[in-house]
Amino acid sequence: MRKGLVVLSISIAIVALAALWFSVVSAAPSAPAQLVTLVKDASDTTPNVGDIFAYSLFFAETPELTQSILIRITDPNPAPEYLRIITDSIITGIGRGRAVYSENLDAIVWEGLIFQYGRPFYSFFQVEVTGAPTSVIEAGYPVTNTATMVNLDTMEIVATAQVQVHIMPARIFMPIIFRNYTN
């Protein structure tokens, strides 16, 4: 199951990277200047208690970037009482940067350089659903995960990205037994 999640996450990463790169390349020149694009995704938007899913980040420079910038992306655990980051190594794309799990922040932190005419970056990590409130039997418990990108030279927020998942209670299967009583 975990191998399937990794393959699914990589497939989602490739599709999102292609979409991100296409949107960066085909951006209208009249759009407001934005130096980088940040996109966030989840491999499962309705995980059940006990499930493992992955959060993914995709980011790249835009044509407006004229010099490399040193950035930090912080992607915190949005619901520590119901989610647990379980990835011991964070997979990242090619580039000058590194993602690590910060136990103090309960977050994934990526820090590095984004270059003009560089390649898109990606990072993903796995999360386990450890519980859900009992009041969310039908609709699920909404959890919004927000990643924030900061320019370390100016300490300004450069971009943010969000994705929402709905944590569902554990599935319970009860057998139905049909009995036929005849004389």
KAGI-V514442 format. One record per residue. N is the residue number from 1. SS is DSSP state (a for helix, b for strand, c for the rest). OMEGA is omega in whole degrees, -180 to 180 (999 if undefined). Layout:
n->(N | N)
ss->(SS | SS)
omega->(OMEGA | OMEGA)
//
This chain:
n->(1 | 2 | 3 | 4 | 5 | 6 | 7 | 8 | 9 | 10 | 11 | 12 | 13 | 14 | 15 | 16 | 17 | 18 | 19 | 20 | 21 | 22 | 23 | 24 | 25 | 26 | 27 | 28 | 29 | 30 | 31 | 32 | 33 | 34 | 35 | 36 | 37 | 38 | 39 | 40 | 41 | 42 | 43 | 44 | 45 | 46 | 47 | 48 | 49 | 50 | 51 | 52 | 53 | 54 | 55 | 56 | 57 | 58 | 59 | 60 | 61 | 62 | 63 | 64 | 65 | 66 | 67 | 68 | 69 | 70 | 71 | 72 | 73 | 74 | 75 | 76 | 77 | 78 | 79 | 80 | 81 | 82 | 83 | 84 | 85 | 86 | 87 | 88 | 89 | 90 | 91 | 92 | 93 | 94 | 95 | 96 | 97 | 98 | 99 | 100 | 101 | 102 | 103 | 104 | 105 | 106 | 107 | 108 | 109 | 110 | 111 | 112 | 113 | 114 | 115 | 116 | 117 | 118 | 119 | 120 | 121 | 122 | 123 | 124 | 125 | 126 | 127 | 128 | 129 | 130 | 131 | 132 | 133 | 134 | 135 | 136 | 137 | 138 | 139 | 140 | 141 | 142 | 143 | 144 | 145 | 146 | 147 | 148 | 149 | 150 | 151 | 152 | 153 | 154 | 155 | 156 | 157 | 158 | 159 | 160 | 161 | 162 | 163 | 164 | 165 | 166 | 167 | 168 | 169 | 170 | 171 | 172 | 173 | 174 | 175 | 176 | 177 | 178 | 179 | 180 | 181 | 182 | 183)
ss->(c | a | a | a | a | a | a | a | a | a | a | a | a | a | a | a | a | a | a | a | a | a | a | a | a | c | c | c | c | c | c | c | c | c | c | b | b | b | b | b | b | b | c | c | c | c | c | b | c | c | c | b | b | b | b | b | b | b | b | b | b | c | c | c | c | c | c | c | b | b | b | b | b | b | b | b | c | c | c | c | c | c | b | b | b | c | c | c | c | c | b | b | c | c | c | b | b | b | b | b | b | b | c | c | c | c | b | b | b | b | b | b | b | b | c | c | c | c | c | c | b | b | b | b | b | b | b | b | b | c | c | c | c | a | a | a | c | c | c | c | b | b | b | b | b | b | b | b | b | b | b | c | c | c | c | b | b | b | b | b | b | b | b | b | b | b | b | b | c | c | c | c | c | c | c | c | c | c | c | c | c | c | c)
omega->(-179 | 179 | 177 | 178 | 180 | 179 | 178 | 180 | 179 | 178 | 178 | -180 | -179 | 180 | 180 | 177 | 179 | 179 | 179 | -179 | 179 | -180 | 178 | -178 | -175 | -180 | -180 | -179 | -179 | -180 | 178 | -177 | 175 | -173 | -179 | 176 | -180 | -179 | -180 | -178 | 175 | -179 | 178 | -178 | 176 | -180 | 176 | 175 | -178 | 179 | 173 | 177 | -176 | 168 | 179 | 174 | 176 | -180 | -177 | 176 | 174 | 178 | -180 | 180 | -177 | 177 | -179 | 178 | 177 | -176 | 171 | 175 | 177 | -178 | -173 | 172 | -174 | -178 | -176 | 179 | -178 | -179 | 178 | 176 | -175 | -178 | 178 | 173 | -176 | -178 | 180 | 179 | 180 | 177 | 180 | 179 | -177 | 176 | 178 | 174 | 177 | 180 | 180 | -180 | -169 | -174 | 169 | -179 | 177 | 179 | 179 | -179 | 169 | -174 | 169 | -178 | 179 | 180 | 175 | 179 | 171 | 177 | 174 | -180 | -177 | -179 | 176 | 176 | -175 | -180 | 177 | 177 | -178 | -178 | -174 | -176 | -174 | -169 | -175 | -179 | -177 | 178 | 178 | 179 | -178 | 174 | -178 | 178 | -178 | 172 | -175 | 177 | -177 | -176 | 176 | 174 | -178 | -178 | 171 | 177 | -178 | 169 | -179 | 173 | 177 | -180 | -179 | 177 | 179 | 178 | 177 | 179 | 180 | -180 | 175 | -178 | 177 | 180 | 178 | 180 | 177 | 178 | 999)
//
